[in-house]
Amino acid sequence: HIFISLAIVHVFLWMLWDFKFSWNFKPWLNILIAIILFAQLILAQGRSGQVLFILLIPAAIWILYEGRWRYWLSLGVLACAMGMLFIPSVYAMFSLGVHQLIHFNIHAADTNSSWGLRIIAMVGGVWMFFAHPLFGVGTGDFLPGITAMQNAHLLPKTPLFIMNTAANSYISEAAVLGIIGIGAFLWFLWSLAKEAWQDRLMPQNWFALMYIAIYIVGGMYNSLNWGYADSITIALMAGLPLHQRLSSPKKAC
């Protein structure tokens, strides 16, 4: 449900562009599809996607639109976000998440809670980074590293959950590849985002830019740098000809 919710948000961000330019669909059809996808976003119960919806949709509106459209669309998104909280299932999920975060205790963590598992993984990843700051523990060695910490009673054990990552793209990268790895990772994301930002109103640029935004923001509470699907997709985005500097033809001698 996490990745379904992220995919739905990506479609929403694309449709904001299409609503303005009518490249794929007419505005009324975009609105109809948006209503259906909004219902799916709620039913999927993916808090990751719901949080991204609240954070990224307003930002995309302010990038794309000017004048009164900017304010009316922002109010519409705010109304949708507020409306989510009146849906019992969504309200229960958000309340549970807030409760888990406020009452988290590293020495008495609920290892079955979403936030409890995430924070344990993040703390373990940070400790691995400080223990091996230059090159990290190595790819594939996150699980043995955090298991050793749990066996030494530095972290609570999570018998029902296998921790292959730190539940955070940046901590995961730093833990397994150290300063060199996280530096290269951040440089890659910055270079790709910068390229997509130029000519951002072009369809392929907007599509890639919104995926990168989800990848960057969503990576703060999910390990989106881990797994074949995300790796292949970010590689495809990097390979798109988003911005080309065309050199002037040389004059014949």
Phi, psi and chi 1 to 4 in degrees:
 res  aa     phi    psi   chi1   chi2   chi3   chi4
   1 HIS       -  -26.2   63.2  -83.5      -      -
   2 ILE   -62.9  -51.3  -67.8  175.3      -      -
   3 PHE   -74.2  -28.6  -67.2   99.0      -      -
   4 ILE   -63.6  -43.1  -70.1  175.7      -      -
   5 SER   -65.7  -36.6   68.2      -      -      -
   6 LEU   -66.4  -40.2  -61.2 -175.7      -      -
   7 ALA   -64.6  -39.0      -      -      -      -
   8 ILE   -63.6  -41.8  -69.9  173.1      -      -
   9 VAL   -63.3  -38.4  172.4      -      -      -
  10 HIS   -62.2  -41.1 -165.3 -166.3      -      -
  11 VAL   -64.1  -41.9  175.8      -      -      -
  12 PHE   -56.7  -46.6  -95.9  113.9      -      -
  13 LEU   -64.8  -37.5  -67.8  166.0      -      -
  14 TRP   -66.0  -42.0  166.8 -101.9      -      -
  15 MET   -67.2  -27.0  -71.3  170.5   59.6      -
  16 LEU   -61.4  -40.7  -81.6  173.9      -      -
  17 TRP   -66.7  -44.7 -176.9   92.2      -      -
  18 ASP   -68.9  -30.1 -163.5   48.8      -      -
  19 PHE   -62.0  -32.7 -178.3   79.5      -      -
  20 LYS   -80.8  -41.0  179.6  175.2 -178.7  177.5
  21 PHE  -104.1  -12.8  -64.8  102.2      -      -
  22 SER    52.7   46.1  -62.8      -      -      -
  23 TRP   -77.8  -41.6 -162.3   58.7      -      -
  24 ASN   -99.6  -52.2  -71.9  119.7      -      -
  25 PHE  -130.7  161.3  -55.9  115.4      -      -
  26 LYS   -70.3  155.8  -62.0  -66.1 -176.1 -177.9
  27 PRO   -54.6  -41.3  -28.5   35.9      -      -
  28 TRP   -64.0  -35.7   68.4  -93.5      -      -
  29 LEU   -72.0  -36.7 -173.1   54.3      -      -
  30 ASN   -60.1  -40.1  -86.4  -47.3      -      -
  31 ILE   -64.7  -43.1  -66.7  173.6      -      -
  32 LEU   -62.7  -45.7  178.7   60.9      -      -
  33 ILE   -63.7  -38.9  -63.7  172.3      -      -
  34 ALA   -62.0  -39.6      -      -      -      -
  35 ILE   -62.7  -43.7  -66.7  171.6      -      -
  36 ILE   -64.5  -43.5  -63.9  171.9      -      -
  37 LEU   -69.7  -32.9  -71.3  177.0      -      -
  38 PHE   -63.9  -40.6 -174.3   71.1      -      -
  39 ALA   -62.6  -40.3      -      -      -      -
  40 GLN   -65.0  -38.8  177.4   62.3   32.4      -
  41 LEU   -61.8  -36.7 -176.6   64.0      -      -
  42 ILE   -72.6  -44.9  -66.1  170.8      -      -
  43 LEU   -68.3  -30.4  -65.9  173.4      -      -
  44 ALA   -67.0  -21.5      -      -      -      -
  45 GLN    55.1   36.5  -64.6 -172.6   -2.4      -
  46 GLY   -95.9  101.1      -      -      -      -
  47 ARG   -64.4  -28.4  -74.8  178.4  -64.5 -173.2
  48 SER   -59.6  -47.4  -63.9      -      -      -
  49 GLY   -70.2  -37.0      -      -      -      -
  50 GLN   -64.8  -39.6  -67.9  166.0   -2.9      -
  51 VAL   -65.6  -43.0  170.4      -      -      -
  52 LEU   -63.8  -35.9  -77.8  174.1      -      -
  53 PHE   -58.4  -46.1  178.1   88.8      -      -
  54 ILE   -68.1  -34.9  -64.4  170.8      -      -
  55 LEU   -83.8  -42.7  -66.2  176.4      -      -
  56 LEU   -92.5  -32.8  -65.2 -177.2      -      -
  57 ILE   -60.9  -47.9  -64.0  -67.2      -      -
  58 PRO   -60.7  -39.2  -23.7   34.3      -      -
  59 ALA   -62.3  -42.1      -      -      -      -
  60 ALA   -64.6  -38.7      -      -      -      -
  61 ILE   -61.6  -43.0  -71.1  171.4      -      -
  62 TRP   -71.4  -23.4  -79.8   74.1      -      -
  63 ILE   -77.4  -40.3  -66.8  171.6      -      -
  64 LEU   -84.5  -39.1  -79.1  173.5      -      -
  65 TYR  -111.9  156.3  -65.2   90.9      -      -
  66 GLU  -129.8  163.6  -62.8  178.0   -6.3      -
  67 GLY    67.9 -146.0      -      -      -      -
  68 ARG   -68.6  -27.3   61.6 -178.3 -178.8  178.4
  69 TRP   -58.7  -38.3  -84.2  107.1      -      -
  70 ARG   -59.5  -43.2  174.0 -179.5  -70.3  178.4
  71 TYR   -77.5  -40.9  -61.0  100.8      -      -
  72 TRP   -66.0  -43.4  -77.5  113.0      -      -
  73 LEU   -66.9  -37.2  -72.1  172.3      -      -
  74 SER   -64.1  -41.2  -63.2      -      -      -
  75 LEU   -64.1  -37.3  -74.3  174.1      -      -
  76 GLY   -63.6  -42.2      -      -      -      -
  77 VAL   -65.9  -41.4  171.8      -      -      -
  78 LEU   -61.3  -40.6  178.7   61.4      -      -
  79 ALA   -63.7  -41.3      -      -      -      -
  80 CYS   -63.8  -42.6  -69.2      -      -      -
  81 ALA   -64.4  -43.3      -      -      -      -
  82 MET   -67.0  -36.6  -65.2  -62.0  -65.6      -
  83 GLY   -64.0  -30.2      -      -      -      -
  84 MET   -56.1  -39.3  -75.4 -176.1 -175.1      -
  85 LEU   -69.6  -15.3  -62.4  178.1      -      -
  86 PHE   -90.4   -2.5  -70.1   94.9      -      -
  87 ILE   -90.9  120.4  -60.2  171.2      -      -
  88 PRO   -52.7  -43.9  -27.2   35.1      -      -
  89 SER   -66.4  -41.3   60.0      -      -      -
  90 VAL   -68.6  -43.8  176.6      -      -      -
  91 TYR   -61.3  -39.9  178.8   79.1      -      -
  92 ALA   -65.0  -41.2      -      -      -      -
  93 MET   -65.9  -44.6  -70.9  -70.7  -71.2      -
  94 PHE   -67.9  -39.8  -90.2   97.2      -      -
  95 SER   -62.9  -41.5  -63.2      -      -      -
  96 LEU   -62.9  -43.1  177.4   62.5      -      -
  97 GLY   -62.3  -44.7      -      -      -      -
  98 VAL   -63.4  -42.2  171.8      -      -      -
  99 HIS   -62.5  -44.0  175.3   79.3      -      -
 100 GLN   -63.3  -38.2  -68.3  171.2   -8.4      -
 101 LEU   -71.6  -41.8 -172.8   58.5      -      -
 102 ILE   -68.9  -39.3  -68.1  174.3      -      -
 103 HIS   -98.8   14.6  -63.6  -78.7      -      -
 104 PHE   -68.8  138.1  178.5   79.3      -      -
 105 ASN  -136.7  118.6 -175.2  -30.7      -      -
 106 ILE   -60.9  -25.3 -168.4   66.0      -      -
 107 HIS   -93.0  -10.1  -59.8  -65.4      -      -
 108 ALA  -142.7   49.9      -      -      -      -
 109 ALA   -78.2  145.2      -      -      -      -
 110 ASP   -80.5  102.7  179.7    3.6      -      -
 111 THR   -75.7   -0.5   57.4      -      -      -
 112 ASN  -100.3   -3.9  -66.8  -41.9      -      -
 113 SER   -88.4  149.6   73.5      -      -      -
 114 SER   -61.0  -49.7  175.6      -      -      -
 115 TRP   -70.5  -35.6  -91.0  113.7      -      -
 116 GLY   -59.6  -46.2      -      -      -      -
 117 LEU   -64.3  -42.0  -68.4  169.6      -      -
 118 ARG   -63.0  -45.6  -82.9 -177.9  166.1   87.6
 119 ILE   -69.0  -38.5  -64.5  176.6      -      -
 120 ILE   -59.1  -45.3  -68.6  169.7      -      -
 121 ALA   -64.8  -41.2      -      -      -      -
 122 MET   -65.6  -44.7  -69.9  178.6 -169.3      -
 123 VAL   -61.7  -43.9  170.6      -      -      -
 124 GLY   -60.4  -41.1      -      -      -      -
 125 GLY   -64.0  -40.9      -      -      -      -
 126 VAL   -63.6  -42.4  170.5      -      -      -
 127 TRP   -64.7  -38.6  -73.5   -7.5      -      -
 128 MET   -62.3  -41.0  -75.2 -175.9 -146.7      -
 129 PHE   -62.2  -44.9  170.7   69.0      -      -
 130 PHE   -68.0  -28.4  -76.3  122.2      -      -
 131 ALA   -77.5  -28.7      -      -      -      -
 132 HIS  -136.0   69.0  -54.0  -85.0      -      -
 133 PRO   -70.1  -28.5   25.4  -33.4      -      -
 134 LEU   -81.1  -56.0 -169.1   56.7      -      -
 135 PHE  -113.1   -3.8  -62.8  108.1      -      -
 136 GLY    75.0 -174.1      -      -      -      -
 137 VAL   -84.2  -10.8  -63.6      -      -      -
 138 GLY   101.5  147.6      -      -      -      -
 139 THR   -64.7  135.1   54.2      -      -      -
 140 GLY    87.9   -5.6      -      -      -      -
 141 ASP  -106.7   11.7  -73.9  -25.1      -      -
 142 PHE   -66.2  -46.0 -172.5   92.3      -      -
 143 LEU   -61.3  -48.9  177.7   59.2      -      -
 144 PRO   -60.6  -35.5  -23.7   33.8      -      -
 145 GLY   -66.5  -46.0      -      -      -      -
 146 ILE   -74.4  -29.3 -156.8  163.1      -      -
 147 THR   -65.0  -39.2  -59.0      -      -      -
 148 ALA   -63.4  -39.7      -      -      -      -
 149 MET   -64.5  -39.0  -67.1 -179.3 -169.8      -
 150 GLN   -69.1  -39.1  -69.0  172.1  -32.7      -
 151 ASN   -67.1  -27.2  -69.2  -24.5      -      -
 152 ALA   -87.1    5.4      -      -      -      -
 153 HIS    63.3   27.3  -55.3  -70.2      -      -
 154 LEU   -83.9  -26.7  -62.5  174.2      -      -
 155 LEU  -133.5  151.0  -70.0  171.2      -      -
 156 PRO   -64.3  145.1  -18.6   30.2      -      -
 157 LYS   -76.2  148.6  -68.9 -171.4  176.1 -177.1
 158 THR  -125.8   77.3   53.6      -      -      -
 159 PRO   -63.9  -24.0   22.3  -33.0      -      -
 160 LEU   -96.9    6.1  -58.6  177.7      -      -
 161 PHE  -142.5  127.9 -170.4   78.6      -      -
 162 ILE   -94.1  120.4  -61.8  174.3      -      -
 163 MET   -97.1   96.1  -69.4 -172.1  174.8      -
 164 ASN   -90.9  -16.0  -69.5  -48.3      -      -
 165 THR  -140.9  175.9   71.5      -      -      -
 166 ALA   -92.8   12.0      -      -      -      -
 167 ALA    57.6   26.9      -      -      -      -
 168 ASN  -159.9  121.2  178.2  -64.2      -      -
 169 SER   -57.5  -40.2  -64.2      -      -      -
 170 TYR   -77.7  -41.7  -48.3   99.3      -      -
 171 ILE   -66.5  -39.7  -63.5  176.2      -      -
 172 SER   -59.7  -45.6  -64.6      -      -      -
 173 GLU   -64.0  -43.5 -159.7   73.2   22.5      -
 174 ALA   -65.6  -38.2      -      -      -      -
 175 ALA   -66.1  -41.9      -      -      -      -
 176 VAL   -92.3  -24.0  -60.2      -      -      -
 177 LEU  -125.6    2.5  -65.7  174.8      -      -
 178 GLY    68.1 -162.5      -      -      -      -
 179 ILE   -60.6  -40.9  -67.6  174.8      -      -
 180 ILE   -62.0  -44.9  -64.2  175.0      -      -
 181 GLY   -67.4  -46.9      -      -      -      -
 182 ILE   -68.4  -34.3 -173.0   61.9      -      -
 183 GLY   -62.2  -46.0      -      -      -      -
 184 ALA   -65.9  -38.1      -      -      -      -
 185 PHE   -63.9  -47.0 -177.1   60.5      -      -
 186 LEU   -65.5  -39.4  -67.5  174.5      -      -
 187 TRP   -61.9  -42.5  171.6   82.0      -      -
 188 PHE   -61.1  -47.1  168.9   74.3      -      -
 189 LEU   -64.5  -42.2  -68.3  178.8      -      -
 190 TRP   -62.7  -45.0  164.7 -105.3      -      -
 191 SER   -63.9  -41.5  -60.6      -      -      -
 192 LEU   -68.9  -43.2 -173.8   55.1      -      -
 193 ALA   -65.0  -39.4      -      -      -      -
 194 LYS   -63.8  -41.5 -178.1 -179.7  178.1 -177.9
 195 GLU   -66.5  -42.0 -176.1 -178.6   12.1      -
 196 ALA   -68.2  -31.9      -      -      -      -
 197 TRP   -65.4  -34.8  178.0 -100.0      -      -
 198 GLN   -69.8  133.9  -59.0 -177.5   59.9      -
 199 ASP    56.6   40.8  -61.5  -33.2      -      -
 200 ARG   -65.9  -15.7   55.6 -167.9  169.4  -83.8
 201 LEU   -85.8   -5.2  -64.9 -175.3      -      -
 202 MET   -71.4  143.2  -64.5  -67.7  -69.1      -
 203 PRO   -58.1  -45.7   17.0  -29.9      -      -
 204 GLN   -67.8  -33.6   68.8  -88.6   21.4      -
 205 ASN   -68.1  -43.8  -71.3   52.0      -      -
 206 TRP   -64.0  -42.6 -178.2 -102.2      -      -
 207 PHE   -59.8  -47.0 -176.0   83.8      -      -
 208 ALA   -68.1  -42.0      -      -      -      -
 209 LEU   -60.9  -41.0 -178.2   63.1      -      -
 210 MET   -70.3  -35.2  -67.3  -58.0   98.6      -
 211 TYR   -64.7  -43.0  179.9   85.0      -      -
 212 ILE   -63.0  -39.1  -62.5  162.7      -      -
 213 ALA   -61.6  -44.0      -      -      -      -
 214 ILE   -63.0  -41.9  -68.0  172.0      -      -
 215 TYR   -62.9  -41.2 -168.0   91.3      -      -
 216 ILE   -74.3  -50.4  -69.6  172.7      -      -
 217 VAL   -73.5  -45.9  179.0      -      -      -
 218 GLY   -63.9  -25.4      -      -      -      -
 219 GLY   -69.8   -8.6      -      -      -      -
 220 MET   -76.2  -19.4  -66.0  179.3 -177.3      -
 221 TYR  -136.4   14.3   48.5   88.4      -      -
 222 ASN  -146.5  151.2  -72.0  -66.6      -      -
 223 SER   -89.6   83.5  -70.0      -      -      -
 224 LEU   -82.6   -4.7  -61.3 -177.8      -      -
 225 ASN   -89.0    2.8   64.2  -34.7      -      -
 226 TRP  -116.7  128.6 -176.2   83.2      -      -
 227 GLY   118.4  147.2      -      -      -      -
 228 TYR   -65.4  -42.1  -66.8  114.0      -      -
 229 ALA   -59.7  -49.6      -      -      -      -
 230 ASP   -68.7  -38.1  -71.0  -54.2      -      -
 231 SER   -63.9  -43.6  -61.2      -      -      -
 232 ILE   -66.8  -41.9  -67.9  171.7      -      -
 233 THR   -66.7  -45.3  -53.9      -      -      -
 234 ILE   -65.9  -31.2 -162.8   69.0      -      -
 235 ALA   -67.3  -39.8      -      -      -      -
 236 LEU   -64.4  -41.1  -71.7  173.1      -      -
 237 MET   -62.5  -39.5  -63.6  -60.7  168.5      -
 238 ALA   -67.3  -28.0      -      -      -      -
 239 GLY   -85.7  -10.1      -      -      -      -
 240 LEU   -67.7  141.8  -71.9  174.9      -      -
 241 PRO   -78.3   75.5   29.1  -33.9      -      -
 242 LEU   -75.6  -38.5  -59.0  176.8      -      -
 243 HIS  -147.2  122.3 -179.4   73.0      -      -
 244 GLN  -120.3  132.5  -66.9  179.3  -36.3      -
 245 ARG   -94.0  110.0  -69.0 -167.1  179.4   94.9
 246 LEU   -91.0  118.7  -62.2  177.4      -      -
 247 SER   -74.5  146.3   57.8      -      -      -
 248 SER   -69.6  140.8   57.4      -      -      -
 249 PRO   -62.4  142.2   21.9  -31.5      -      -
 250 LYS   -73.5  141.6  -65.0 -179.3  179.1 -180.0
 251 LYS   -76.4  141.0  -66.0 -178.5  179.9  179.2
 252 ALA   -69.1  139.4      -      -      -      -
 253 CYS   -75.2      -  -63.2      -      -      -
